[in-house]
Amino acid sequence: MSDWRENSNGNFVYVIDTDDVMTVFERAGLWFGVYDNRFIEDGLSTPEKAIAFMEMAVLNEQLHLLIKRTPIPTGWRSTKTGGFHCHRNGGTMTVKQAKSGSWYLLENQTMVQGKWFKTAEEAMSEGDQL
């Protein structure tokens, strides 16, 4: 833990290079790590365990141990139920996941017909084009 620094938010940060940083943070009592939009999938019980995991994954070039997440497109916000929403042209667009695992898009609470998506990002991108 010698190169890790705790910031004012209680997160632990490791600076590799100017724009190359690893961060370990707490959420709901578990510790996660993030590096280049790659995350520890399952939270760990202590920051020390998360730090060790991040060092193994990043510093030992084993990034396959982390889960890659695509950033949420600009203007979209996460919902409490795991979906996303945004305001466009005076209306609301919502992206939700069906029990099948596929994603769908609602425009002003009406489903965009015939459109199913493999990922939330694909659905949000379609919404941005409407």
Backbone bond lengths (Angstrom), bond angles and torsions (degrees), N, CA, C in turn:
res aa  C-N    CA-C-N  psi(-1)  N-CA   C-N-CA  omega(-1)  CA-C   N-CA-C  phi
1 M - - - 1.445 - - 1.519 112.23 -
2 S 1.302 118.31 12.33 1.458 120.48 -172.85 1.526 113.82 -65.04
3 D 1.340 118.90 -33.12 1.459 120.62 -177.45 1.520 113.30 -96.27
4 W 1.299 117.64 -0.52 1.458 122.36 178.48 1.516 109.52 -86.65
5 R 1.323 115.83 140.73 1.466 121.50 178.32 1.528 108.42 -124.89
6 E 1.327 116.13 137.83 1.460 120.15 175.53 1.526 108.36 -86.70
7 N 1.337 116.99 129.14 1.461 119.75 179.18 1.524 110.43 -94.60
8 S 1.316 116.75 -178.47 1.466 121.86 -175.29 1.531 112.82 -66.72
9 N 1.327 118.02 -18.40 1.468 122.04 178.16 1.527 112.64 -87.05
10 G 1.333 117.32 -3.18 1.453 120.62 -177.15 1.523 113.16 85.97
11 N 1.336 117.27 5.72 1.460 122.14 175.88 1.519 108.89 -84.65
12 F 1.322 115.96 156.95 1.462 121.21 175.62 1.515 107.85 -109.07
13 V 1.333 116.70 131.56 1.460 122.92 -173.95 1.521 109.49 -124.44
14 Y 1.330 115.69 137.52 1.459 123.25 177.06 1.528 106.32 -124.62
15 V 1.323 117.11 115.20 1.459 121.61 -179.84 1.528 108.55 -92.01
16 I 1.325 115.16 116.34 1.459 121.53 178.11 1.524 109.44 -85.69
17 D 1.338 115.12 -46.05 1.455 123.16 177.96 1.526 106.86 -152.12
18 T 1.289 118.62 178.28 1.460 122.56 -173.75 1.525 113.26 -46.39
19 D 1.317 118.37 -52.31 1.464 122.59 -178.91 1.519 112.34 -111.67
20 D 1.305 117.37 23.03 1.462 122.68 -176.01 1.528 108.13 -124.39
21 V 1.354 116.73 101.45 1.457 121.68 -170.16 1.523 110.60 -134.18
22 M 1.335 116.38 141.96 1.462 123.04 169.58 1.521 107.12 -106.73
23 T 1.326 116.68 145.30 1.461 120.82 178.14 1.520 109.32 -135.13
24 V 1.327 116.07 139.19 1.461 123.02 173.43 1.521 106.23 -116.60
25 F 1.334 116.32 131.16 1.464 121.03 -175.21 1.521 110.42 -140.79
26 E 1.335 114.81 159.68 1.465 121.29 -179.07 1.520 110.01 -104.03
27 R 1.330 115.52 138.12 1.457 121.22 174.33 1.526 108.15 -144.57
28 A 1.307 116.17 121.60 1.471 123.16 177.48 1.530 111.79 55.10
29 G 1.329 116.43 39.71 1.460 120.67 175.73 1.516 115.46 83.49
30 L 1.333 117.77 -1.08 1.465 121.78 177.83 1.526 109.17 -117.31
31 W 1.329 115.22 156.31 1.468 121.10 -177.55 1.519 110.62 -109.10
32 F 1.338 115.34 132.53 1.457 123.71 -179.27 1.520 108.98 -124.23
33 G 1.314 116.07 163.08 1.453 121.24 175.54 1.517 109.64 -129.38
34 V 1.333 115.86 153.34 1.460 121.29 177.62 1.525 109.34 -139.29
35 Y 1.338 114.37 140.56 1.459 122.46 175.10 1.524 107.09 -152.88
36 D 1.322 117.72 121.01 1.463 123.07 176.32 1.530 112.11 50.76
37 N 1.337 117.45 49.93 1.467 123.90 -178.67 1.522 113.37 59.94
38 R 1.320 116.54 23.45 1.470 122.49 173.89 1.524 107.13 -114.72
39 F 1.330 116.47 134.62 1.453 121.69 -172.22 1.522 112.38 -125.76
40 I 1.325 115.64 154.43 1.457 120.92 165.46 1.524 105.52 -68.67
41 E 1.318 117.49 124.86 1.466 120.46 -174.62 1.520 112.64 -70.29
42 D 1.317 117.52 -48.96 1.462 121.70 -178.56 1.518 108.57 -108.28
43 G 1.325 116.67 129.35 1.455 120.54 -179.07 1.518 112.66 -60.96
44 L 1.316 114.98 152.67 1.461 122.00 179.41 1.527 109.48 -110.68
45 S 1.325 116.63 161.11 1.465 121.30 -170.76 1.524 114.80 -76.16
46 T 1.336 118.34 -22.80 1.467 120.56 -178.34 1.524 110.05 -137.83
47 P 1.331 116.86 157.39 1.466 118.23 175.66 1.528 111.61 -64.85
48 E 1.321 116.79 -31.98 1.478 119.85 179.82 1.533 111.17 -62.46
49 K 1.330 116.89 -40.55 1.468 120.28 178.44 1.531 110.86 -67.21
50 A 1.324 116.74 -39.46 1.464 120.54 178.43 1.528 110.77 -66.69
51 I 1.313 116.67 -40.57 1.461 121.32 177.79 1.524 110.54 -62.13
52 A 1.318 117.33 -46.27 1.467 121.28 179.22 1.527 110.65 -61.19
53 F 1.320 116.75 -41.21 1.460 121.12 178.83 1.525 110.75 -63.63
54 M 1.338 116.57 -45.52 1.466 120.36 -179.81 1.531 111.19 -63.64
55 E 1.318 116.94 -41.32 1.464 120.02 178.31 1.525 110.63 -61.62
56 M 1.336 116.64 -42.40 1.459 120.39 179.48 1.532 109.95 -63.68
57 A 1.324 117.25 -44.75 1.462 121.32 -176.32 1.525 112.45 -70.43
58 V 1.324 117.24 -45.04 1.467 120.76 -172.43 1.525 112.23 -89.83
59 L 1.313 116.76 -53.02 1.463 119.79 -175.27 1.526 112.78 -71.38
60 N 1.342 116.70 -25.38 1.469 120.66 176.79 1.525 112.12 -99.14
61 E 1.344 115.61 14.04 1.462 122.74 176.27 1.525 112.78 52.77
62 Q 1.341 115.84 50.07 1.462 122.34 176.25 1.528 109.26 -120.21
63 L 1.336 116.02 52.49 1.455 121.51 -175.12 1.525 113.25 -62.27
64 H 1.330 117.26 -16.81 1.466 119.87 176.95 1.535 111.68 -63.15
65 L 1.323 117.80 -16.10 1.468 121.58 178.00 1.534 111.65 -75.03
66 L 1.326 117.06 -15.37 1.462 122.40 -179.27 1.525 109.48 -104.37
67 I 1.319 115.82 153.66 1.456 122.31 179.96 1.525 109.16 -94.52
68 K 1.336 116.94 126.17 1.460 121.99 179.15 1.521 109.03 -81.01
69 R 1.310 116.06 129.69 1.465 121.48 177.82 1.517 108.61 -121.07
70 T 1.309 115.07 135.60 1.455 120.58 176.45 1.523 108.06 -83.19
71 P 1.319 118.29 131.73 1.463 119.48 178.79 1.522 111.97 -60.68
72 I 1.313 116.99 148.66 1.455 122.88 177.22 1.527 107.80 -69.02
73 P 1.345 117.39 130.65 1.464 119.51 178.76 1.533 111.90 -57.55
74 T 1.302 115.80 152.06 1.467 123.02 -177.81 1.523 111.00 -55.82
75 G 1.327 115.37 134.48 1.456 121.47 177.11 1.515 114.51 93.85
76 W 1.316 117.84 -17.87 1.460 121.87 179.45 1.521 109.06 -90.34
77 R 1.324 115.81 141.93 1.463 121.82 178.67 1.514 110.06 -125.45
78 S 1.328 115.65 145.97 1.464 120.98 176.61 1.518 109.86 -69.07
79 T 1.332 115.90 145.98 1.454 121.14 174.11 1.522 108.75 -102.25
80 K 1.316 117.07 165.46 1.465 121.22 179.74 1.524 112.08 -66.85
81 T 1.331 117.44 -20.15 1.463 121.27 -177.13 1.531 113.11 -96.64
82 G 1.324 117.54 6.88 1.459 120.51 176.27 1.512 114.91 96.83
83 G 1.306 117.88 1.87 1.455 121.42 177.40 1.516 110.51 -98.52
84 F 1.332 114.99 -160.31 1.460 121.43 -179.59 1.518 108.97 -142.46
85 H 1.337 117.23 154.90 1.455 120.91 175.35 1.528 110.03 -147.81
86 C 1.332 114.39 159.19 1.457 120.30 174.68 1.522 108.33 -155.43
87 H 1.312 116.14 164.99 1.461 122.60 177.73 1.521 107.89 -108.38
88 R 1.339 115.45 126.42 1.459 121.94 -179.90 1.524 109.38 -138.43
89 N 1.308 117.60 133.56 1.470 123.74 173.76 1.531 112.33 48.61
90 G 1.312 117.29 42.99 1.453 121.70 177.68 1.514 114.95 78.32
91 G 1.323 117.77 3.17 1.463 121.77 179.93 1.509 111.49 -124.03
92 T 1.319 115.43 -177.03 1.464 121.27 -179.82 1.514 109.75 -120.08
93 M 1.321 115.59 135.62 1.465 121.80 172.93 1.514 107.32 -113.18
94 T 1.330 115.51 139.90 1.455 121.58 -179.19 1.522 108.65 -133.28
95 V 1.321 116.18 140.13 1.457 122.58 174.74 1.519 106.92 -116.72
96 K 1.344 115.98 127.46 1.465 121.39 -178.70 1.521 109.67 -131.46
97 Q 1.337 114.97 159.28 1.455 120.68 178.45 1.525 109.26 -105.93
98 A 1.333 116.13 131.19 1.458 122.16 176.87 1.529 109.68 -80.49
99 K 1.318 116.53 165.11 1.465 121.03 178.43 1.527 111.49 -60.35
100 S 1.323 117.04 -24.90 1.470 121.74 179.04 1.524 112.05 -71.07
101 G 1.347 116.45 -15.89 1.463 121.15 -176.92 1.517 112.72 101.11
102 S 1.338 117.33 -15.68 1.460 120.89 177.49 1.528 109.48 -76.39
103 W 1.329 114.79 159.51 1.466 121.66 -179.21 1.514 109.21 -110.35
104 Y 1.335 116.10 149.66 1.451 121.19 176.98 1.522 110.16 -137.18
105 L 1.337 114.92 162.09 1.459 122.73 -173.95 1.526 109.60 -116.82
106 L 1.322 116.04 133.08 1.464 122.56 174.99 1.518 108.53 -113.59
107 E 1.336 115.16 135.49 1.456 120.39 173.93 1.521 107.14 -117.48
108 N 1.334 116.19 114.95 1.465 121.79 -175.08 1.535 111.10 51.75
109 Q 1.312 116.40 47.63 1.467 126.62 176.51 1.518 113.84 68.22
110 T 1.334 117.70 14.68 1.457 121.90 176.85 1.524 108.32 -117.53
111 M 1.327 115.69 128.66 1.467 119.85 -177.97 1.524 110.54 -68.02
112 V 1.330 115.06 134.69 1.457 121.16 173.59 1.526 105.66 -70.71
113 Q 1.312 116.55 109.85 1.462 122.78 -169.91 1.537 113.57 -63.92
114 G 1.320 114.25 141.47 1.452 121.54 174.92 1.513 114.92 70.44
115 K 1.310 117.32 13.52 1.463 120.41 -177.03 1.527 110.22 -117.25
116 W 1.314 115.98 112.41 1.463 122.74 173.51 1.523 106.92 -123.85
117 F 1.314 116.42 145.26 1.462 120.90 -173.35 1.523 110.07 -129.30
118 K 1.328 115.78 148.36 1.463 121.24 178.11 1.519 112.03 -73.62
119 T 1.341 116.55 -32.30 1.465 120.76 -177.75 1.525 110.25 -132.18
120 A 1.313 115.09 158.47 1.467 120.64 175.77 1.521 109.98 -62.96
121 E 1.330 117.08 -36.77 1.457 120.98 -178.76 1.525 111.52 -61.92
122 E 1.358 117.04 -39.01 1.459 120.33 177.31 1.524 110.66 -63.59
123 A 1.336 116.62 -41.65 1.465 120.62 179.66 1.527 110.83 -65.92
124 M 1.333 117.04 -41.75 1.462 120.03 178.71 1.522 110.79 -64.90
125 S 1.313 117.18 -38.96 1.463 120.88 178.30 1.532 110.54 -62.39
126 E 1.315 116.70 -41.70 1.469 120.72 176.72 1.529 109.76 -62.02
127 G 1.328 117.12 -42.91 1.452 121.61 178.03 1.523 112.19 -60.46
128 D 1.321 115.67 -37.85 1.474 120.03 179.33 1.527 111.35 -66.03
129 Q 1.338 117.42 -25.42 1.457 121.46 -177.94 1.521 112.92 -85.81
130 L 1.342 117.46 -15.37 1.473 120.34 -178.48 1.515 110.40 -77.55
